[in-house]
Amino acid sequence: MKLTRREILTAFFGLPFALSACRSNSENKPVAGEIVGANVDVGHILRENRNYEVPNNNWENVKVAIIGGGAAGLSAAYKFQKSDFSDFVLLELENKIGGTAQSGTSDIVPYPWGAHYLPVPFQENAELIALLDEMSLTEGVKETGEIIVKEQFLCREPEERVFYKGRWYHGLYLHAGESETDKREYEEFYKQVDFWVNWRDSNGKRAFVLPVADCSRDADVLALDKLSFGDWLRQKGFTSERLFWYCDYACRDDYGLKLDQTSAWAGLFYFCSRVRKSGDESQPFITFPEGNGRFINFLSDKIKDKTRLKTVVLEIVPSEKGVDVIYLNTANNEIRGLRCEKAIFAAPVFTARFLIRDFKKGAPAHLQEFEHNAWFVANLFLKDRPKTRFARDFPLAWDNVLYESPSLGYVNSTHQKGLDYGAAVFTYYYPMCHEENARAKLFALDHQELADIVLTDLSRAHPNIRELTEKIDVMRWGHAMISPRPNFLWSGARDEAQKPFRNIHFAHSDLSGIALFEEAFYHGIRAASEIISAK
């Protein structure tokens, strides 16, 4: 049954806002643009569980096949290239490389379709720093040993602002109008953060650091995974609505989950893992107009001749001698096969049970533990940027958040270029946050309905946003990111999923339980290194 506009807006924003929006904007004019990205029908071929025959002439030999062209698969290919190993191919389902870190281009600036920043890594993360060096993003090291990233690649000011009750304010935490209780609890919360930033186990390991593989496994740290971040805050005696909103925003931003859906371990990881020591600021952000698409494009350019787009892997068949990979070329509808010594499975973990023949017959129990959530991202192409309503409003920033919205607001993709006037591209993010039937709800909506959700939401802060918007393109991510819910991260499921299965090695940010570029990069490097060291 087709939903009414009021019913759609109610589902996304609640009834009071939906009623107000429908009254104030009865004329819902169509907007140009389209739904872009993943072909859902092609992806669902995997669920058919069919057997496929490859014609004899369609087999070829290659030592390693990488399945999945997101950040992890590309990082594995990067490691192979750096190690002078070239007998591999990378297979990607879509017609564009990069997964949730991919980007688009426009006449104004490139723009992200997902991940849009990378915190400057600590000096211990040598492999990632080597990538930044190779990309000419760095300019030496500090006396402390930490790297120096060139200023033009660090997020320029103003970095963040939040919209609340008709006004824009500086930063993400809403200090304007805070009570004494709010102030006291905010300070106490950061004392808790400082405690965990400075904490070390008997081996000198931090509780929280990137990559997750370097985190302590001390029982006191792992116990945090057994309760939600919301429960942890309440157990510590926190009651401030503003603090709860701030922590909830953090969970929605990095994990696509609400406060009470997120493991307390993951919640504290957000605040602690990017801070060197108490009193320090969080590591600054490396960002580009296209977000992490800059890293994807750099990595993919190095292996263009090894990449096969529009290739749906249908089945992976391990044997004593190696691995057979059967795939469909959707450009010509031809079924082909690769006879490999090894394979790197760099696709989301949940898809393994549809692809690996042994798992089709009986999937390992740990695969059931990996749950993903749905998002949509919209890029708005504006002929001019909205004006602030009050002279004292905080100006347009890189990250622009709406306090009273379930969305994450938008990133101004023209910000890093210093284009402060005229046309702009705003990248809007909406995590579905495990709403009931969230994925089905998302894919039931057409382009105009999704565009209306975006414009209606942003009209809270920008009443003339519809007049300024020339086009909106939308990307739907049905399985956008892994969900670090309570009792998942340290349940043992991730450890089991990382173990090679016969001649198949696994690499994906899912294996960290945290969907970050650093984690995908780590697992890609790790899986490739396993294969290289075995030769």
Secondary structure, 3 states (H helix, E strand, C coil): CCCCHHHHHHHHHCHHHHHHHHHHCCCCCCCECCEECCCHHHHHHHHHCCCCCCCHHHEEECCEEEECCCHHHHHHHHHHHHCCCCCEEEECCCCCCCHHHCEECCCCCCEECCCCCEECCCCCCHHHHHHHHHCCCEEEECCCCCEEECHHHECCCCCEEEEECCEEEECCCCCCCCCHHHHHHHHHHHHHHHHHHHCECCCCCECCCCCHHHCCCCHHHHHHHHCEHHHHHHHCCCCCHHHHHHHHHHHHHHHCCCHHHCEHHHHHHHHHCCCCCCCCCCCCEECCCCCCHHHHHHHHHCCHHHEECCEEEEEEEECCCCEEEEEEECCCCEEEEEEECEEEECCCHHHHHHHEHHHHHCCCHHHHHCCEEEEEEEEEEECCCCCCCCCCCCCCCCEEEECCCCCCCEEECCHHHCCCCCCEEEEEEEECCCCCCHHHHHHCCCHHHHHHHHHHHHCCCCCCHHHHEEEEEEEEEEEEEECCCCCCCCCCHHHHHHCCECCEEECCHHHHCCCCHHHHHHHHHHHHHHHHHHC
